[in-house]
């Protein structure tokens, strides 16, 4: 039986809500429950379960490792928010704002351990392969985050470096979700790798879309303040290409905003957004998003299951690319 993405999302949310936190001190686990209760799209566990469901009819049997991915993902967000000094996540105060930085670090560390504990509750016969995939992914995500932070201090980041950074920081976790789902469903090595590439290309499209929404999204819908990438000088696809495509005057203004130490937040966001519009960066970003989305479709098409079984995964990823938040 192929479950709908809505049903799968409901299963994931129910599983996360019912997770027991019986250890002491409760103050350590309260931020973890807080973070996981904020909602969110649950894309990674849903992708894992949908990928499993391509081959087998009981995706609910791997709910715990799927929730492990969501736990891990939220751990990375908790620490990212601290490093980025972000005040909001999904419309709620971030952990370091609601509590403090020390709580964010320690509770985040505990979330990472809980993610491994939950991932280990998979089929024992698949445990080593699953943990190998998960561990390699976790290392790559840390590498991507390091690149992201160091890029903030550079003005010479090229597009290729940026794409590799988002592949590591974002794409590999979606790829991990689709591949582990396939592995746990006894898919062939070829199909598991095709689904990995599918998730990776989807992840690139998804992150480029996130960068686009950070500039052009609606704050009330997006769930966090617009323009955070601009104010922190994050070297996104948009900023890199704006710098490369700008004329001398536009490039000089961009450099001024990238290097100024004190500024009015809204003034900087408006000025850089205006430059993006003048240079046509919004349309370039949209075209690149469509490119990676198209590439993902090629890998999914090559997976050796009937097209009928792929329809729910196709429909779900189509909706992902229509998101406004």
N, C-alpha and C positions, 0 to 999 in steps of 0.2 A: 504493500500500500504506500503510495506517495503522499506524504503529508504536505499541506500547504505551508508556506513560510509563516503565515499568521499563526497556525497551530504550533509550529516549531518555536516561534518566538514566545508563545504562551508557556510552552513546556520549559523553556530556558528561564523565563522570569519566575515561574513557580519554583523551579529548582533553586535559584539564587535566593529567593525569599525564605525558603525553608532551611537554608544552610544553618546548622547549629553553631553557635559561638559560645561554648561552655567553659572556655579557659579563663583564667585570671591573669592579669588584672583586666577587668572589663573596659577600662579606659583605653587600653591598647587596641581593642577590637571594635570599639564604637566608631572610630573613623572609617574602618574597613566596611562595616555595615552601612555607614552613611554614604560612602562612595558608591557602593554596589546598589544602593536603593535609589540613586538619582535617576535611574532609567537608562536612557541611551538606546542606540539602535540595535545593540547586541549582534553586530554584523558578523563577527568572527565565529561565535558559537553557531549562529544560524547557518553560515557557510559550511561549517564542519558537518552539521547534521544533514544539510541538503546534499552535500557531496557523498556522504555515507549512503543516503537514501537513493542515490543513482544506482547502487548495486544491491542494497538490502532493504528490507521492508520494516525494520524495527529501529529507527533512529533514536527512539527514546532510550535504548539500551546503552548509548554512549553519552548520556546527558552530563555525567560528572566530568569527563575529560573536556567536553565542550565548555562547561562552566569554568573549568581551569583556565581556558584561554581568555575568557572574559575577566576572570580575576587577575590574570597576568596583565592584560591590556589596561585595566584600571590602575594597577600598580604603576605602570609606566606613565599614565596620565597624572597620577598623584605627584610623582617626582618631577615630571615635566613642568607642571604648574608651579612648583616651588622654584625650579631653575629659571622659569620665564617670569616669575613674580606676577603670575596671573591671579586676578581677583575672583573670576567667575568660571565655572564649568557647568555646562548644561543649565544655566540660569540660577545656579546655587553657588554659595561661597565655596571657594576651594578649601582644602583641609588646612593648609598653613594659615589661611585667613581666619577660619572658624576656630582653630585651635592655635597651633604655632608651628614653626619650622621643625623643631625637634620631633613633634608628634607626627608630622608628615613623613619624615625620614624613617622613623621607627615603625610606624604602622605600615608604611609602604614596604619596608623590608619583610615584615610579617606576611604581607599579601603575596610577595614573591614565593615565600616558603609554602604558603597555603596553595598557591597555583600548582606547585610541584606535587604536593600531597594529593590534590584532586586529579591531576593528570595521571598519577600512578595508579589510580583506580580504574584503569582500562584492562582489557583482556591481557592476562599475564603472558600469553604467548607473543603478544605484540609489544610488550612493555619496553624492551631495549630499543627497538626501532622507533617507537613513538617518542621516548625520552631523548634519543639522539637527535631527532628532528626538532623537538621543542628546545633543547639546549643550544643547538646551533643557531636557531632562530633568535633566542634570547641574547646570545653573544652578538649577533649581527645588529640587533636593535640597539644595543649599547654603543656599538661602533657608529651607527647612523646618528644617534643622539650627539655623540662627540663631534662628528663632522658638522652637524647642525650648529652646535655652539661655537666651534672655531670659525665657521663661515661668517658669523656675525661680526667678527673683527677684521674680515678681509673685504677688499673692494674688487678683487680680480677673479672671483669664482665664476667658472664657466658653466654652461648648461649641462655638459656631460657630468661634471662633478655633482651638480645639483640632483640630476636624475639618479645617480648612484646613491646619493645620500638618502633620498626618499624611498628608493628601493629597499635600502637597509632599515630605515627607521619605521616605515609603514608597510610597504608591499609584502615583505617576507612573512609578516604575521598572518595576512590573508592567505598567502601561499601555504603557510604552515597549516592553517585551518582546513583548507581543501585537501591537502595531501594526507594529513592525519585521518581525516574522515574516510578517504579512499583506502588507506592502509588498514584501518579498523574494519572495513567492509570486505577485506580480502581481495581488493582490486589488484590487477596486474601491476607490475612495476612500471610498465609503460603508461598505463592510465593514471597511476598515482603521480607520475612526473608531468604528464599533460595537465592534470588538475593543478599541480604546483605552479606551472607556467601560467595557467588561466588565472589563478589567484594573484600571482605576481603582477601581471599586466592590469588586472582590475585594480590592484592596489595603487599602481602608478596613476591610473585615471582618477581614482578616488582622492589621492592626495593632491593632485593638481586641481581637482574640483574644490577641495578644502581651502587651498590657497586662494582660489578665485572667490569663494564665498567670504573669506576673511576680508576682502576688499569690497565686494559688491553685494554681500548678503544683507538680510534684514536682521538687525540685532535682536529684535523681539522673537524672531523665528530661529536664528542661528544659535542662541543660547549662551553666547559670550560676546564681549565687546568687539565691534568691528574695528579693523585696522591694527590689530596687535602685531602682525608681521611687519607692517610699515614702521611702527614706532620703535620696534626692537631691531630694525635693519636686517631682518631675516632674508637670506639670499634665496628667494623663491624664484620659480620659473619666470614670474612676471617682472620682478626687479632686475634679474640678470638680463633678460631680453630688452627691457626698457633701456638699460644702460648701453647695451650693444647697438640698439636701433636708433637711439636718440641722436639728434643733431648736436652741434657743439654747445649751443645755448641750453638745450634741454639736459644734456649730460652734466653741464656745470651746475644747474639747479639741483639735479638729483644728487650729485656729490655733496653739495652744500647740506642737503637734508640728511644724507647718510652720515655725515661727519659732525654735525652740530651737536654739542653736548647738552645744551639747554634749549627747550622748545615748548611751544604750546601743542599739546597732543592733537587736538582737532585741526589746528592749522597745518600741521605736518601731514596728517592723513588726507586732508582735502587737497593739498598742493601736490602730493605724490600721485593721488588718484587722478587728478586733472592731467598730469603728465602721462600716465598710463593711457588715458582716453585719447590724448593727442597723438600718441605714438601708435595706437591700435593694439595695445597689448592684451586687452580683454578678448578680442577676436582671435589673436594668436593662441591664447590659453585655451579657449573653447575648442579650437581645431586640434590642439595637442591632446586634450582630454578625449576627443572622439577617436583619435588615432590609437591610443592605448586601449580604449574600450573595444575597438574593432579587432585589435590583436588578440585580446582575451577571448573573443568569440571564436577565432580560428582554432585555438587550443581546445576549447570546450567541444567544438564540432568534431574534433578528431578522437574524442574519447569513445571507446568501443561499447557503448550502450545505445539502446533504441532512442531515437529522438524524442519519443513521447515521454521517456523518463527524465529528459533534460528540461522539459518545459517549465517546471517550477523554479529551477535554478536560473533559467534564462529570464523568466518573469521577475524574479527577485532582483537580479542584477540590473535589469532594465530600470526598475524602480529606484535602485541605489543611485543611478546616474541622473535621475530627475529630482534629487533631493534639494531642499532649500536650507538644510541645516546639517 
